[in-house]
Amino acid sequence: MLRATARHHSPVDAQATGQRCAVVAGLVPESSVVMREPVDLSGMPVAPTTLVLPLRDNSLKPALQCQFIDNLGIVDEVVEIDTCHNVMMSEPARLAELLLARR
């Protein structure tokens, strides 16, 4: 005999679900050319650059992101965070803390 069990969702779960839906609704096809095309950085202003590296990113593996970082050649600091690709959705408070600490 199967028993139905009620699932209780917290307001945080509902917010996360809403955020996921909003992100998925905004996805569009993206060309892979942007990852291979040379970029001219000569017009870029000189400013401190911090890159947040999500360690559990399944969209762009950390090793690949490290190659991108090396290719850019302008990243002053890499901050690792133990989360998924969408850091701004999964860890918004932690991301804000990391970025504000570098102002």
Buried (B, 14 or more C-beta within 10 A) or exposed (E): EEEEEEEEEEEEEEEBEEBEEEEEEEEEEEEEEEEEEEEEEEEEEEEEBEBBBBEEBEEBEBEEBBEEBEEEEEBEEBEEBEBBBBBEBBBEEBBEEBEEEEE
